Amino acid sequence: MKGNPIYIFFGHHKCATMWWNRIFAAASRKLGLRFRAVYDERGFDGDLPKFISKNQIEFLSQGNADLDHTLNLPDYLGVHIILDPRDIAVSAYYSHLHSHSVKHWSELEDYRDKLRGMSQEEGLSVEIRNRAKEFRQIAAWNYEQPNVLEIRFEDLASMSYETVLKAFSHLDLVDESDYRWRTRVKEMMLESVDRVGGKGSAIASKRFRNQRLSGAEILAIAWQFRFQTLAGGRSQGDEDVKSHFRKGRPGDWVNHFTDDHKGLFKELYPDLLVNLGYEANDNW
């Protein structure tokens, strides 16, 4: 893949970032690309271009995308996703209360205890306030970058397979040629080499990798990580508040926001929803 642009997925907290990580990591393995996922400045010491160069990363996922971190990046193709900020607040509340791992976020333990001592209404108000940095990053993002495909979670939820194919097509990673049986035989052989392990096998495997994936391969990866599988058999819309894959449907904020929550959101983030195209005005 030498000479090609690097590939970057720009996500935000509670915008299906973990799901996309699984998709892109699996695709990177098939393509022999070095994939890394980072979430905030601590993961790359605040210098994303240096981190990419030092680790020879070819496919990066940034879980909390900040436009400032994209400055001075090498040539890249990217995908960026957002979700209605009201849904982000609701999803973050349940995640921080029940399911989000504390493995790399020790501060969450104290915050979780704090949320457990509150009513749901109080906890959601706290979460709305605590999303300030994320909402600033979403508001400040440049949505007109020709090298970055913009995706909304709302479209992903209703057209997941089409959206995944669109993302890979934008990254120029879709093989449009006929899918032949010889291609599958070669893939099986490379998978066998990968299982052997070791640096030598990795180099040999990468040398013979295809530079693109067929639509069938991409859809197979998306099927492997479909919501029902990750959610233990539940369908989208079937809620489990203690699961990290809680519901999988947008628009749930209407079931949680009280008038006080609406007032707080409008006070803290005026025009945010209008500027993002989620509302026509602030009279929602």
Phi and psi restraints in degrees (value plus and minus 20) as a CYANA .aco file:
   2 LYS   PHI     -78.3   -38.3
   2 LYS   PSI     116.2   156.2
   3 GLY   PHI      73.4   113.4
   3 GLY   PSI     -35.0     5.0
   4 ASN   PHI    -101.3   -61.3
   4 ASN   PSI     138.4   178.4
   5 PRO   PHI     -87.6   -47.6
   5 PRO   PSI     138.8   178.8
   6 ILE   PHI    -100.2   -60.2
   6 ILE   PSI     142.7   182.7
   7 TYR   PHI    -135.5   -95.5
   7 TYR   PSI     114.9   154.9
   8 ILE   PHI    -154.0  -114.0
   8 ILE   PSI     111.3   151.3
   9 PHE   PHI    -122.8   -82.8
   9 PHE   PSI     103.5   143.5
  10 PHE   PHI    -124.5   -84.5
  10 PHE   PSI      92.8   132.8
  11 GLY   PHI    -136.4   -96.4
  11 GLY   PSI    -197.2  -157.2
  12 HIS   PHI    -162.0  -122.0
  12 HIS   PSI     137.4   177.4
  13 HIS   PHI     -74.7   -34.7
  13 HIS   PSI     107.4   147.4
  14 LYS   PHI      49.5    89.5
  14 LYS   PSI       9.0    49.0
  15 CYS   PHI    -138.2   -98.2
  15 CYS   PSI      22.9    62.9
  16 ALA   PHI      43.6    83.6
  16 ALA   PSI       5.5    45.5
  17 THR   PHI     -83.3   -43.3
  17 THR   PSI     -63.5   -23.5
  18 MET   PHI     -83.4   -43.4
  18 MET   PSI     -55.8   -15.8
  19 TRP   PHI     -85.1   -45.1
  19 TRP   PSI     -67.8   -27.8
  20 TRP   PHI     -82.6   -42.6
  20 TRP   PSI     -57.2   -17.2
  21 ASN   PHI     -76.9   -36.9
  21 ASN   PSI     -62.9   -22.9
  22 ARG   PHI     -83.0   -43.0
  22 ARG   PSI     -62.9   -22.9
  23 ILE   PHI     -82.4   -42.4
  23 ILE   PSI     -72.2   -32.2
  24 PHE   PHI     -92.2   -52.2
  24 PHE   PSI     -52.7   -12.7
  25 ALA   PHI     -86.1   -46.1
  25 ALA   PSI     -62.4   -22.4
  26 ALA   PHI     -84.4   -44.4
  26 ALA   PSI     -61.9   -21.9
  27 ALA   PHI     -85.3   -45.3
  27 ALA   PSI     -59.7   -19.7
  28 SER   PHI     -82.4   -42.4
  28 SER   PSI     -58.7   -18.7
  29 ARG   PHI     -81.1   -41.1
  29 ARG   PSI     -62.0   -22.0
  30 LYS   PHI     -87.3   -47.3
  30 LYS   PSI     -51.2   -11.2
  31 LEU   PHI    -112.4   -72.4
  31 LEU   PSI     -26.2    13.8
  32 GLY   PHI      52.5    92.5
  32 GLY   PSI       9.3    49.3
  33 LEU   PHI    -116.3   -76.3
  33 LEU   PSI     124.1   164.1
  34 ARG   PHI     -96.8   -56.8
  34 ARG   PSI      94.9   134.9
  35 PHE   PHI    -129.3   -89.3
  35 PHE   PSI     116.2   156.2
  36 ARG   PHI    -159.4  -119.4
  36 ARG   PSI     125.4   165.4
  37 ALA   PHI    -137.4   -97.4
  37 ALA   PSI     111.0   151.0
  38 VAL   PHI    -148.3  -108.3
  38 VAL   PSI     138.2   178.2
  39 TYR   PHI    -141.8  -101.8
  39 TYR   PSI     -55.4   -15.4
  40 ASP   PHI    -170.4  -130.4
  40 ASP   PSI    -194.2  -154.2
  41 GLU   PHI     -77.7   -37.7
  41 GLU   PSI     -50.1   -10.1
  42 ARG   PHI     -84.1   -44.1
  42 ARG   PSI     -45.8    -5.8
  43 GLY   PHI     -97.1   -57.1
  43 GLY   PSI     -37.5     2.5
  44 PHE   PHI    -160.0  -120.0
  44 PHE   PSI       3.0    43.0
  45 ASP   PHI      33.4    73.4
  45 ASP   PSI      10.6    50.6
  46 GLY   PHI      54.7    94.7
  46 GLY   PSI     -19.4    20.6
  47 ASP   PHI    -146.3  -106.3
  47 ASP   PSI      70.3   110.3
  48 LEU   PHI     -87.1   -47.1
  48 LEU   PSI     -64.7   -24.7
  49 PRO   PHI     -78.4   -38.4
  49 PRO   PSI     -62.3   -22.3
  50 LYS   PHI     -85.1   -45.1
  50 LYS   PSI     -61.0   -21.0
  51 PHE   PHI     -82.5   -42.5
  51 PHE   PSI     -63.5   -23.5
  52 ILE   PHI     -83.4   -43.4
  52 ILE   PSI     -65.2   -25.2
  53 SER   PHI     -85.9   -45.9
  53 SER   PSI     -66.7   -26.7
  54 LYS   PHI     -80.8   -40.8
  54 LYS   PSI     -59.2   -19.2
  55 ASN   PHI    -117.5   -77.5
  55 ASN   PSI     -15.5    24.5
  56 GLN   PHI      32.3    72.3
  56 GLN   PSI      25.6    65.6
  57 ILE   PHI     -97.4   -57.4
  57 ILE   PSI     117.0   157.0
  58 GLU   PHI    -131.5   -91.5
  58 GLU   PSI     -42.2    -2.2
  59 PHE   PHI    -159.8  -119.8
  59 PHE   PSI      97.7   137.7
  60 LEU   PHI    -136.4   -96.4
  60 LEU   PSI     121.2   161.2
  61 SER   PHI    -136.7   -96.7
  61 SER   PSI     101.6   141.6
  62 GLN   PHI    -127.6   -87.6
  62 GLN   PSI      90.8   130.8
  63 GLY   PHI     -91.6   -51.6
  63 GLY   PSI     -46.4    -6.4
  64 ASN   PHI    -145.6  -105.6
  64 ASN   PSI      63.0   103.0
  65 ALA   PHI     -87.1   -47.1
  65 ALA   PSI     113.2   153.2
  66 ASP   PHI    -152.5  -112.5
  66 ASP   PSI     103.9   143.9
  67 LEU   PHI     -77.3   -37.3
  67 LEU   PSI     -53.3   -13.3
  68 ASP   PHI     -81.0   -41.0
  68 ASP   PSI     -49.8    -9.8
  69 HIS   PHI     -95.6   -55.6
  69 HIS   PSI     -33.2     6.8
  70 THR   PHI    -106.1   -66.1
  70 THR   PSI     -29.2    10.8
  71 LEU   PHI     -85.7   -45.7
  71 LEU   PSI     117.1   157.1
  72 ASN   PHI      48.9    88.9
  72 ASN   PSI      -4.3    35.7
  73 LEU   PHI     -89.2   -49.2
  73 LEU   PSI     130.8   170.8
  74 PRO   PHI     -87.7   -47.7
  74 PRO   PSI     154.0   194.0
  75 ASP   PHI     -73.7   -33.7
  75 ASP   PSI     106.7   146.7
  76 TYR   PHI    -167.0  -127.0
  76 TYR   PSI     137.9   177.9
  77 LEU   PHI    -134.8   -94.8
  77 LEU   PSI     117.6   157.6
  78 GLY   PHI    -156.4  -116.4
  78 GLY   PSI     145.4   185.4
  79 VAL   PHI    -151.1  -111.1
  79 VAL   PSI     112.8   152.8
  80 HIS   PHI    -147.4  -107.4
  80 HIS   PSI     115.9   155.9
  81 ILE   PHI    -146.2  -106.2
  81 ILE   PSI     123.2   163.2
  82 ILE   PHI    -153.6  -113.6
  82 ILE   PSI     147.2   187.2
  83 LEU   PHI    -157.8  -117.8
  83 LEU   PSI     132.5   172.5
  84 ASP   PHI     -67.9   -27.9
  84 ASP   PSI     101.1   141.1
  85 PRO   PHI     -76.0   -36.0
  85 PRO   PSI     -47.8    -7.8
  86 ARG   PHI     -86.3   -46.3
  86 ARG   PSI     -59.5   -19.5
  87 ASP   PHI     -88.7   -48.7
  87 ASP   PSI     -54.5   -14.5
  88 ILE   PHI     -79.4   -39.4
  88 ILE   PSI     -64.6   -24.6
  89 ALA   PHI     -81.7   -41.7
  89 ALA   PSI     -64.0   -24.0
  90 VAL   PHI     -85.2   -45.2
  90 VAL   PSI     -66.8   -26.8
  91 SER   PHI     -83.4   -43.4
  91 SER   PSI     -60.7   -20.7
  92 ALA   PHI     -84.0   -44.0
  92 ALA   PSI     -58.3   -18.3
  93 TYR   PHI     -79.0   -39.0
  93 TYR   PSI     -71.1   -31.1
  94 TYR   PHI     -87.7   -47.7
  94 TYR   PSI     -57.9   -17.9
  95 SER   PHI     -84.8   -44.8
  95 SER   PSI     -66.4   -26.4
  96 HIS   PHI     -90.6   -50.6
  96 HIS   PSI     -47.3    -7.3
  97 LEU   PHI     -96.8   -56.8
  97 LEU   PSI     -54.4   -14.4
  98 HIS   PHI    -145.4  -105.4
  98 HIS   PSI     -70.6   -30.6
  99 SER   PHI    -133.6   -93.6
  99 SER   PSI     -43.0    -3.0
 100 HIS   PHI     -85.0   -45.0
 100 HIS   PSI     114.2   154.2
 101 SER   PHI     -86.1   -46.1
 101 SER   PSI     122.1   162.1
 102 VAL   PHI    -119.0   -79.0
 102 VAL   PSI     -15.3    24.7
 103 LYS   PHI     -76.4   -36.4
 103 LYS   PSI     -66.1   -26.1
 104 HIS   PHI    -131.7   -91.7
 104 HIS   PSI      -1.9    38.1
 105 TRP   PHI    -168.1  -128.1
 105 TRP   PSI      54.1    94.1
 106 SER   PHI     -84.4   -44.4
 106 SER   PSI     -47.9    -7.9
 107 GLU   PHI     -83.4   -43.4
 107 GLU   PSI     -40.7    -0.7
 108 LEU   PHI     -84.6   -44.6
 108 LEU   PSI     -48.5    -8.5
 109 GLU   PHI     -80.0   -40.0
 109 GLU   PSI     -66.9   -26.9
 110 ASP   PHI     -86.9   -46.9
 110 ASP   PSI     -59.9   -19.9
 111 TYR   PHI     -85.0   -45.0
 111 TYR   PSI     -60.3   -20.3
 112 ARG   PHI     -82.1   -42.1
 112 ARG   PSI     -62.9   -22.9
 113 ASP   PHI     -80.6   -40.6
 113 ASP   PSI     -58.0   -18.0
 114 LYS   PHI     -83.8   -43.8
 114 LYS   PSI     -64.5   -24.5
 115 LEU   PHI     -84.7   -44.7
 115 LEU   PSI     -56.9   -16.9
 116 ARG   PHI     -84.9   -44.9
 116 ARG   PSI     -43.7    -3.7
 117 GLY   PHI    -108.1   -68.1
 117 GLY   PSI     -14.1    25.9
 118 MET   PHI    -135.5   -95.5
 118 MET   PSI     142.6   182.6
 119 SER   PHI     -93.8   -53.8
 119 SER   PSI     144.0   184.0
 120 GLN   PHI     -80.4   -40.4
 120 GLN   PSI     -60.7   -20.7
 121 GLU   PHI     -82.4   -42.4
 121 GLU   PSI     -63.9   -23.9
 122 GLU   PHI     -86.4   -46.4
 122 GLU   PSI     -63.7   -23.7
 123 GLY   PHI     -82.1   -42.1
 123 GLY   PSI     -59.8   -19.8
 124 LEU   PHI     -87.7   -47.7
 124 LEU   PSI     -55.7   -15.7
 125 SER   PHI     -82.3   -42.3
 125 SER   PSI     -62.7   -22.7
 126 VAL   PHI     -82.0   -42.0
 126 VAL   PSI     -62.3   -22.3
 127 GLU   PHI     -86.3   -46.3
 127 GLU   PSI     -58.8   -18.8
 128 ILE   PHI     -79.0   -39.0
 128 ILE   PSI     -63.0   -23.0
 129 ARG   PHI     -85.3   -45.3
 129 ARG   PSI     -60.5   -20.5
 130 ASN   PHI     -95.8   -55.8
 130 ASN   PSI     -27.5    12.5
 131 ARG   PHI    -107.3   -67.3
 131 ARG   PSI     -11.9    28.1
 132 ALA   PHI     -76.4   -36.4
 132 ALA   PSI     -68.4   -28.4
 133 LYS   PHI     -83.0   -43.0
 133 LYS   PSI     -64.9   -24.9
 134 GLU   PHI     -81.9   -41.9
 134 GLU   PSI     -62.9   -22.9
 135 PHE   PHI     -88.0   -48.0
 135 PHE   PSI     -52.5   -12.5
 136 ARG   PHI     -84.8   -44.8
 136 ARG   PSI     -60.8   -20.8
 137 GLN   PHI     -85.3   -45.3
 137 GLN   PSI     -60.9   -20.9
 138 ILE   PHI     -86.0   -46.0
 138 ILE   PSI     -60.9   -20.9
 139 ALA   PHI     -87.1   -47.1
 139 ALA   PSI     -55.5   -15.5
 140 ALA   PHI    -105.0   -65.0
 140 ALA   PSI     -28.2    11.8
 141 TRP   PHI     -82.1   -42.1
 141 TRP   PSI     126.6   166.6
 142 ASN   PHI    -110.0   -70.0
 142 ASN   PSI      88.7   128.7
 143 TYR   PHI    -110.7   -70.7
 143 TYR   PSI      -9.9    30.1
 144 GLU   PHI    -136.4   -96.4
 144 GLU   PSI       3.5    43.5
 145 GLN   PHI    -101.4   -61.4
 145 GLN   PSI      99.8   139.8
 146 PRO   PHI     -84.8   -44.8
 146 PRO   PSI     -44.0    -4.0
 147 ASN   PHI    -109.0   -69.0
 147 ASN   PSI     -20.0    20.0
 148 VAL   PHI    -142.2  -102.2
 148 VAL   PSI     100.7   140.7
 149 LEU   PHI    -101.8   -61.8
 149 LEU   PSI     107.3   147.3
 150 GLU   PHI    -113.7   -73.7
 150 GLU   PSI     108.6   148.6
 151 ILE   PHI    -146.7  -106.7
 151 ILE   PSI     122.0   162.0
 152 ARG   PHI    -127.6   -87.6
 152 ARG   PSI     118.7   158.7
 153 PHE   PHI     -75.6   -35.6
 153 PHE   PSI     -52.8   -12.8
 154 GLU   PHI     -80.1   -40.1
 154 GLU   PSI     -58.9   -18.9
 155 ASP   PHI     -92.3   -52.3
 155 ASP   PSI     -58.4   -18.4
 156 LEU   PHI     -81.6   -41.6
 156 LEU   PSI     -61.1   -21.1
 157 ALA   PHI     -85.5   -45.5
 157 ALA   PSI     -52.7   -12.7
 158 SER   PHI    -115.2   -75.2
 158 SER   PSI     -42.9    -2.9
 159 MET   PHI    -159.7  -119.7
 159 MET   PSI      42.4    82.4
 160 SER   PHI     -83.5   -43.5
 160 SER   PSI     -66.4   -26.4
 161 TYR   PHI     -89.2   -49.2
 161 TYR   PSI     -61.0   -21.0
 162 GLU   PHI     -82.9   -42.9
 162 GLU   PSI     -59.2   -19.2
 163 THR   PHI     -88.6   -48.6
 163 THR   PSI     -60.0   -20.0
 164 VAL   PHI     -82.9   -42.9
 164 VAL   PSI     -65.6   -25.6
 165 LEU   PHI     -81.7   -41.7
 165 LEU   PSI     -59.2   -19.2
 166 LYS   PHI     -82.2   -42.2
 166 LYS   PSI     -60.7   -20.7
 167 ALA   PHI     -83.8   -43.8
 167 ALA   PSI     -67.1   -27.1
 168 PHE   PHI     -88.3   -48.3
 168 PHE   PSI     -52.8   -12.8
 169 SER   PHI     -85.6   -45.6
 169 SER   PSI     -62.0   -22.0
 170 HIS   PHI     -81.5   -41.5
 170 HIS   PSI     -56.7   -16.7
 171 LEU   PHI     -97.4   -57.4
 171 LEU   PSI     -20.4    19.6
 172 ASP   PHI      39.3    79.3
 172 ASP   PSI      21.0    61.0
 173 LEU   PHI    -134.1   -94.1
 173 LEU   PSI      -6.4    33.6
 174 VAL   PHI    -121.5   -81.5
 174 VAL   PSI     104.5   144.5
 175 ASP   PHI    -104.5   -64.5
 175 ASP   PSI      93.3   133.3
 176 GLU   PHI    -106.4   -66.4
 176 GLU   PSI     -25.6    14.4
 177 SER   PHI     -95.4   -55.4
 177 SER   PSI     145.8   185.8
 178 ASP   PHI     -81.8   -41.8
 178 ASP   PSI     119.2   159.2
 179 TYR   PHI    -106.9   -66.9
 179 TYR   PSI      94.4   134.4
 180 ARG   PHI    -125.8   -85.8
 180 ARG   PSI     137.9   177.9
 181 TRP   PHI     -83.5   -43.5
 181 TRP   PSI     -49.6    -9.6
 182 ARG   PHI     -83.8   -43.8
 182 ARG   PSI     -53.7   -13.7
 183 THR   PHI     -83.3   -43.3
 183 THR   PSI     -63.2   -23.2
 184 ARG   PHI     -86.9   -46.9
 184 ARG   PSI     -57.8   -17.8
 185 VAL   PHI     -82.6   -42.6
 185 VAL   PSI     -63.4   -23.4
 186 LYS   PHI     -82.7   -42.7
 186 LYS   PSI     -60.6   -20.6
 187 GLU   PHI     -82.6   -42.6
 187 GLU   PSI     -61.8   -21.8
 188 MET   PHI     -83.3   -43.3
 188 MET   PSI     -58.4   -18.4
 189 MET   PHI     -86.0   -46.0
 189 MET   PSI     -61.8   -21.8
 190 LEU   PHI     -86.9   -46.9
 190 LEU   PSI     -57.3   -17.3
 191 GLU   PHI     -83.1   -43.1
 191 GLU   PSI     -56.5   -16.5
 192 SER   PHI     -85.7   -45.7
 192 SER   PSI     -61.1   -21.1
 193 VAL   PHI     -82.9   -42.9
 193 VAL   PSI     -61.7   -21.7
 194 ASP   PHI     -80.5   -40.5
 194 ASP   PSI     -57.8   -17.8
 195 ARG   PHI     -88.3   -48.3
 195 ARG   PSI     -45.5    -5.5
 196 VAL   PHI     -84.8   -44.8
 196 VAL   PSI     -57.2   -17.2
 197 GLY   PHI      62.2   102.2
 197 GLY   PSI     159.1   199.1
 198 GLY   PHI      74.0   114.0
 198 GLY   PSI     133.8   173.8
 199 LYS   PHI     -82.8   -42.8
 199 LYS   PSI     -60.4   -20.4
 200 GLY   PHI     -82.8   -42.8
 200 GLY   PSI     -62.4   -22.4
 201 SER   PHI     -87.9   -47.9
 201 SER   PSI     -54.7   -14.7
 202 ALA   PHI     -85.0   -45.0
 202 ALA   PSI     -62.7   -22.7
 203 ILE   PHI     -84.9   -44.9
 203 ILE   PSI     -64.8   -24.8
 204 ALA   PHI     -83.6   -43.6
 204 ALA   PSI     -61.8   -21.8
 205 SER   PHI     -83.0   -43.0
 205 SER   PSI     -65.8   -25.8
 206 LYS   PHI     -84.2   -44.2
 206 LYS   PSI     -55.3   -15.3
 207 ARG   PHI     -79.6   -39.6
 207 ARG   PSI     -52.4   -12.4
 208 PHE   PHI    -125.4   -85.4
 208 PHE   PSI     -12.6    27.4
 209 ARG   PHI     -88.9   -48.9
 209 ARG   PSI     129.7   169.7
 210 ASN   PHI     -92.7   -52.7
 210 ASN   PSI     132.0   172.0
 211 GLN   PHI    -107.9   -67.9
 211 GLN   PSI     -26.9    13.1
 212 ARG   PHI    -162.6  -122.6
 212 ARG   PSI     142.8   182.8
 213 LEU   PHI    -131.6   -91.6
 213 LEU   PSI     126.2   166.2
 214 SER   PHI     -90.8   -50.8
 214 SER   PSI     139.3   179.3
 215 GLY   PHI     -78.2   -38.2
 215 GLY   PSI     -56.8   -16.8
 216 ALA   PHI     -82.7   -42.7
 216 ALA   PSI     -62.1   -22.1
 217 GLU   PHI     -84.7   -44.7
 217 GLU   PSI     -62.4   -22.4
 218 ILE   PHI     -84.6   -44.6
 218 ILE   PSI     -63.4   -23.4
 219 LEU   PHI     -86.4   -46.4
 219 LEU   PSI     -52.6   -12.6
 220 ALA   PHI     -85.6   -45.6
 220 ALA   PSI     -58.8   -18.8
 221 ILE   PHI     -85.0   -45.0
 221 ILE   PSI     -64.8   -24.8
 222 ALA   PHI     -82.0   -42.0
 222 ALA   PSI     -58.1   -18.1
 223 TRP   PHI     -86.3   -46.3
 223 TRP   PSI     -59.9   -19.9
 224 GLN   PHI     -78.9   -38.9
 224 GLN   PSI     -56.0   -16.0
 225 PHE   PHI    -129.3   -89.3
 225 PHE   PSI       9.3    49.3
 226 ARG   PHI     -84.1   -44.1
 226 ARG   PSI     138.6   178.6
 227 PHE   PHI     -75.2   -35.2
 227 PHE   PSI     -63.3   -23.3
 228 GLN   PHI     -78.3   -38.3
 228 GLN   PSI     -57.6   -17.6
 229 THR   PHI     -90.4   -50.4
 229 THR   PSI     -68.0   -28.0
 230 LEU   PHI     -88.1   -48.1
 230 LEU   PSI     -46.5    -6.5
 231 ALA   PHI    -115.9   -75.9
 231 ALA   PSI      -6.2    33.8
 232 GLY   PHI      52.5    92.5
 232 GLY   PSI       7.9    47.9
 233 GLY   PHI      83.0   123.0
 233 GLY   PSI     -29.7    10.3
 234 ARG   PHI     -92.8   -52.8
 234 ARG   PSI     130.4   170.4
 235 SER   PHI    -108.6   -68.6
 235 SER   PSI     139.5   179.5
 236 GLN   PHI     -77.1   -37.1
 236 GLN   PSI     113.7   153.7
 237 GLY   PHI      77.1   117.1
 237 GLY   PSI     -37.9     2.1
 238 ASP   PHI    -108.0   -68.0
 238 ASP   PSI      88.0   128.0
 239 GLU   PHI    -107.8   -67.8
 239 GLU   PSI     120.1   160.1
 240 ASP   PHI    -155.8  -115.8
 240 ASP   PSI      83.4   123.4
 241 VAL   PHI     -85.3   -45.3
 241 VAL   PSI     -38.4     1.6
 242 LYS   PHI    -114.6   -74.6
 242 LYS   PSI     -19.7    20.3
 243 SER   PHI    -115.3   -75.3
 243 SER   PSI     122.7   162.7
 244 HIS   PHI     -84.1   -44.1
 244 HIS   PSI     -48.3    -8.3
 245 PHE   PHI    -120.4   -80.4
 245 PHE   PSI      55.3    95.3
 246 ARG   PHI     -88.6   -48.6
 246 ARG   PSI     -71.0   -31.0
 247 LYS   PHI    -159.9  -119.9
 247 LYS   PSI     -59.5   -19.5
 248 GLY   PHI      55.5    95.5
 248 GLY   PSI      -6.1    33.9
 249 ARG   PHI    -146.7  -106.7
 249 ARG   PSI     115.6   155.6
 250 PRO   PHI     -99.6   -59.6
 250 PRO   PSI     147.7   187.7
 251 GLY   PHI      67.6   107.6
 251 GLY   PSI     -13.5    26.5
 252 ASP   PHI     -92.0   -52.0
 252 ASP   PSI     -33.8     6.2
 253 TRP   PHI     -78.9   -38.9
 253 TRP   PSI     -49.4    -9.4
 254 VAL   PHI     -85.3   -45.3
 254 VAL   PSI     -41.6    -1.6
 255 ASN   PHI    -107.3   -67.3
 255 ASN   PSI     -24.6    15.4
 256 HIS   PHI    -146.2  -106.2
 256 HIS   PSI     -50.9   -10.9
 257 PHE   PHI     -95.4   -55.4
 257 PHE   PSI     102.6   142.6
 258 THR   PHI    -107.9   -67.9
 258 THR   PSI     156.3   196.3
 259 ASP   PHI     -80.7   -40.7
 259 ASP   PSI     -55.2   -15.2
 260 ASP   PHI     -85.8   -45.8
 260 ASP   PSI     -59.9   -19.9
 261 HIS   PHI     -84.0   -44.0
 261 HIS   PSI     -61.7   -21.7
 262 LYS   PHI     -81.8   -41.8
 262 LYS   PSI     -65.1   -25.1
 263 GLY   PHI     -82.4   -42.4
 263 GLY   PSI     -62.0   -22.0
 264 LEU   PHI     -84.2   -44.2
 264 LEU   PSI     -63.8   -23.8
 265 PHE   PHI     -82.2   -42.2
 265 PHE   PSI     -65.8   -25.8
 266 LYS   PHI     -85.4   -45.4
 266 LYS   PSI     -55.3   -15.3
 267 GLU   PHI     -86.9   -46.9
 267 GLU   PSI     -63.7   -23.7
 268 LEU   PHI    -100.1   -60.1
 268 LEU   PSI     -54.1   -14.1
 269 TYR   PHI    -150.3  -110.3
 269 TYR   PSI      40.0    80.0
 270 PRO   PHI     -82.1   -42.1
 270 PRO   PSI     116.4   156.4
 271 ASP   PHI      51.3    91.3
 271 ASP   PSI     -22.2    17.8
 272 LEU   PHI     -80.1   -40.1
 272 LEU   PSI     -69.9   -29.9
 273 LEU   PHI     -87.8   -47.8
 273 LEU   PSI     -54.7   -14.7
 274 VAL   PHI     -87.2   -47.2
 274 VAL   PSI     -66.7   -26.7
 275 ASN   PHI     -84.4   -44.4
 275 ASN   PSI     -50.0   -10.0
 276 LEU   PHI    -106.2   -66.2
 276 LEU   PSI     -29.1    10.9
 277 GLY   PHI      67.5   107.5
 277 GLY   PSI      -6.3    33.7
 278 TYR   PHI    -107.4   -67.4
 278 TYR   PSI     -39.4     0.6
 279 GLU   PHI    -161.4  -121.4
 279 GLU   PSI     132.2   172.2
 280 ALA   PHI     -99.1   -59.1
 280 ALA   PSI     -48.0    -8.0
 281 ASN   PHI    -177.2  -137.2
 281 ASN   PSI    -195.5  -155.5
 282 ASP   PHI    -113.3   -73.3
 282 ASP   PSI       1.7    41.7
 283 ASN   PHI    -118.0   -78.0
 283 ASN   PSI       3.3    43.3
